[in-house]
Amino acid sequence: MCSIAFAPAGQAIAKSSSKKQTVSASKSKKYSARVSSQYRVNPEKTKGMRPVKLHSHARKAARPTVDAEMFDSFQGKSLNNGNLSIASTKALVMNQNTHEIIYSKNLDTPTPIASVTKLMTAMVVLDAKLNLNEEVSITEMDVDYLKGTSSRLPVGTTMTRADLLNLALIASENRAASALATHYPGGKARFIQEMNAKAASLGMMNTHFEDSTGLTSNNVSTAMDLAKMVHAAYQYPLIRQITTTSDYDLYVNSRRQPIHFHNTNALVRDSSNSSWEIGLSKTGYISEAGRCLVMQATIAGEPLIMVLLDSVGKLTRIGDAKRIKKWMEHNYSTLTSQSAGSGIVLTGLSMSKSLNEEAN
């Protein structure tokens, strides 16, 4: 992993295997990271959109045509998954480069996505090119009265927008994610509009957002749509860097000791003692969504996107990820030889053409 470049000298500590950051919320910081992405919000694509109604998870929307330079080949052929068994209710494992589906399970079933939402929250903030050095405060509007979740960020706490991003993505801090929307130009209503516009621009037509935290079960998506979102979020170097940071220490107001936050993904926290090569990560949980995990990881030399949704039990999603890794490392050479002999074309454009011919 690369060292942290955005915090002042002496305030940030980064380790190659297990990254840790220490920052002060009481001091203004220069945030040197600059993020650019080919994915932009296109308001024209949101005209005429119909919002997903509450409790309409079982309704299946028509799949739109996705721009060819993006994931237009997401409907590619699936490889034989052999004895790979995933406990998560909805799941998708996909080769990020070739877009081949290695494993799928209820991949088009809309479901609440909990804090996986925060990847979209981060993209909307970075797309707006807001000043990450700007200091903002936690307000009463950021308190969770829906689920009643607790927070170590009391109302009135002041920190930079960069701190909010780190806490939202590393520790899944709900007040931090809410504050990013509260202090967005136009407020929360405009922020949610931009979230849905971004989803539409990425071809995530079975996705709908109603808040920036994921606490509401009305934030719904599918495993297929979330794979597109993970791929898009991976294009932002800052999101990759933050989501793979193991710990974050924040000095709040006049406190003598920092508040310690750790990454909600145990695989990121334990990466120094394992062979995991994780490029992006986000967890999520509310009772309606179950336990969720999305990741980009390189396994057996291949970049994979993993989406694991609606897992029962605290360890199931991690167990599923480990099973995927073990299965890939054992079977990848067999998979490549099978795909070569089966006539599967690995380029996105060719695969889309093949699919169109089969449909006709």
N, C-alpha and C positions, 0 to 999 in steps of 0.2 A: 504494500500500500504506500502511496506517496505521503509525505509529511504534510501537516496542516499549514496552509499558506495564508489563511485569512485572519489569524489572530496576532496581536502584537507579541514581540519577543518577550519571553518571560511569563506570559500568561497562558500560553497553550502548550500542551505536552502531547506529542504524538509518537506512537510506537509503530514499527512496521507491521507487526502482527496483530496487536491489540491496541487500537488507538484510544487515547484519552485526551479530553480537552478541559482546560481550566480557564474560565473567563470571569470578568467582573461586570456586573450589570450596572454598576454605579459610575462607570467611566465610558466615555465615548470611544469607540474603536474604529480604526480604518479597516474597511473590509475590501481587500484587494481582489477577491475572486470576481470574475466576470463570466456570466453564463449566457450562451446564445444557443438557439435551437432552430431547426428548420420547421418545427411544428408551431404554428401561430393560430390564435383564435380567429376564425373567419365568421363574422356575424352573418354573412349572407347564407351560410349553411344552417343557421338556426331559425330562419324564417319558416313559419308554418309548423314548427315542432310542437307536438302534443306531449305535455308532461305525463309521466307515468302516474297513474292513480294509485292511491294507497290500496294495499292488498291485491294488487293485480300481478303478483309475481308469476302466476302460472300462465299469464297471457303471453303469447309468442309473437313478437313483432317481426315484420318482414325484414330480412337482412339486406342492408343497403350495399351498393357497389362501393368498395373502398378504393381510394386513389392508389394507382399501381405502384407508385414509389414508396408507399407505406405498406401496411400488411395486407395487400390484396390477395395474398396466397394463404391467409390464415385458415382457409377451408381445405388445406392440402391433405393429401392421403396420409393416413395413419400407418405407422409401422406396427408390426405384430408386437404387442407388449408382453407376450409370453406369460411368465408367472408373476409379473409385477402386480402387487396388490396394494391399493391405497385405501385407507380407512376414511379419509375425508369424504363428505357427501358429494361435493363437486370438486373436480380437479382437472388440471391441464398441465402437461409437460411438453414443451415445444423447443425445438432447436431454433435459437434466435437468428442464426444466419440463413438457414435453409427454409425456415418456417414449417418444417415437417412436424406433425403432431406425433409424439412418441407415446403419449398416454392421454386419454380423455375420459371423463366421467361426468355426465350431466353438464357438459360444457356450455350449453345454451340456456340453462335454467336460471332465470333472474333470482337473486337472493340478496338480502342485506349484507353489506360489506364492512361495516364497522369502521375501524380506524385505518383500514387500507385507503379510505377516503383521503387521508392526509397527503398522499403522493400527488393527488390532483390539486390539493390546496397549495402545495409547494410550487407546482408548475405555474399556477395562476399568478402567484406572487412574483415569481422570477420573470414570467412573460411581461409583466407590467413594468419591469425594470425600476422598481421602487428602491429608495435609498435604504440599503441594509444597515447603515450606520445610524439611521434615525431612531431615537429613543421613543418608545411608546409605553403605555401603561395598561395593566390589567384592570378592566372595569367591571362593574356589576353585570353588564351585558354578557360577560364571558363566564359567569358562574353557571354550572350545570344544574338546572332545576328540573330537567327531564328525567335523568337517571340518578341524580343525586351523588355523582362521583366526587371524590375529594381531590384536593390539589394542594401542593406546597407553595403555590404562588398566590398569596393573598391579594385581595383587591387593593389597588394602589401601587403594586409592585411595578417598577419601571425598569425596562431593559431595551436592548436594541432589537430591531426586526430580525437581525441575524441570530440573536439568542432565541427568539421565538421559533424560528425555523429549526434550529438545532433541537430544542426541547420537543417540538411537535413530531419530528421525524425519528429522533433517537429514543426518547422516553414516551412517545405518544401522549404528550401532555395536552389535555383537552383545552385548558384555558389558553395555552399558547396558540393552538390552532384557531381557537375562536377569536383571539385578539388580532391575528393576521387578517381575518375578515372584517372585524370591527374597524380597524384602522386602514382599510382599503378605500381608495377614492370612490365615493358613492356609497360606502358602507356595506353592511352584510348583504343586503338585497342585490346590489350590483355584483358583489363577489360571487354569490351563488349563480347569478346569471352567467358570469364568465366561466364558472366551472362547467355548467351544462353546455355552453358554447364550445369550450375546449373538447369536451367529450364528443360532441357532434363532429367537430373537425377531425377527430381521430377515428371516426367511423364507429363509435361506441353507442350504437343506436338502441341497445337494450339497457342503457345506463341512465340513471337519474339521480341528481343531488339536491338535497334540501338544506344541508348545513356543511360547515367546513371541518367538523370533527369526526363525524361518523356515529355520533351518539344516537341519532334518529334511525329507526329501521326503514325510513323512506329513502335512504341512500341505498340504491339497489344497482346491481350489475350482474354480469355473468362471468364465468371463468374465461371465455373467449375475449370478451371486452376488456377484462383486467389484464390479459396478456398484452393487448394493444397498449394499455396505459403504462404497464411496466416497461415495455419497449420504448415508449415515448419519454418516460421519466429517466430512463437510462441515458438519454442524449444530453442530459444536464450534468456536467461534471460535479457541480456542487451537491446535487441530490445524491449522486453516487458516493461522494466523500462523506457526507453527513450520515447517511443511512448505514454505512459500514463502520462507523465510529462506535467503540464499545462503551465509553463512559463520557460524561459531561459534568463538570463541576462549575456551579454558578454562584458568584458572590452577589447576594441580593440585599439591596439597600444598605443598612448599617450592620448587618450580621458579621461577626468575626470569623465564623467558619462557613465554608461554601456548602451549598446544598448539592448533594451528589445524585446524579441521575444516571441510570444504566440503560443500555439498549434492551428493548423488550424481546429481541430475538436471541435466545441462548446460543445459537450457532455463531452469531457475531461475537458475543462475549467470550466464547470458548475457542475462537478461531486460532489463537496462539498455540493451542494444544491439539489441533486437528488438521486435517488436510483440506479443509474447506477453502475454496477461493470464491468468495461472495462479492459480487459487484454492486448489488443493490438489495435492499431488504425492507419489508414493512409488515408488521403484525396487526391484528385487529381482534377485538372481542366486544360483543354485546350479546345478551342472551338470545336475541332473535337471529343473530348471525352465526353463533357458535364461534369457535376459535379459527382464525384465518391467518394465512401466511402467504405472501408473494415474495419471490426472490428472482434475481438474476445471478446465476452461478456458473462457473466453468467446471465441468465434470468430464473426465476422460478426454480432456483437450477440446471439448465442445461447449460453446456458450448456450446455456439453457435458460428458459423462462419457466418458472414453476408457480402455479397458482393452486393453493390448497384452501378450500372454503368449507365452512360448516363442520368443523371437527369437534367431536365430543371428547372431553377430557383435556387437561392442560398439556399433556405430552404427545397427543396424537399427531398434531401437525408437524412437530419436530421429528417424531418417529417416521412419518410419511416421507419427509425430506431425506432422512437418512436411508430409508429403503430405496428411494429413487437413486440416490448417489451410489449405493452398493450395487444396485441392479445395472445401472449405466456402466460402471467400471467393469462389471463382469461380462456384460453383453454387447458393449459397443462395437467390438470388432465383428461380431456376428451380424449386428444390425447393418453395418456399412456394406458387408458382402451381400446381404439380402436385398438391400435397396438397389445395389448395382445390378443385380440379376433380375430384379422385378420391373425394370424400366422406369422407375420413379425418377423424374427429372428434378434436381434440387434447386434450380433457380426459380425465384418467385414468379417471374413473367412466364416462363415455360410451363410452370405448374398450373398457373391460372388458365393458360391456353388449353392445356390438357383437360382441366376440369370442365371448361366450357364445351369442349368437343364431346366429352362424355355426357354432359347434360343434354346436348342436342341429339 
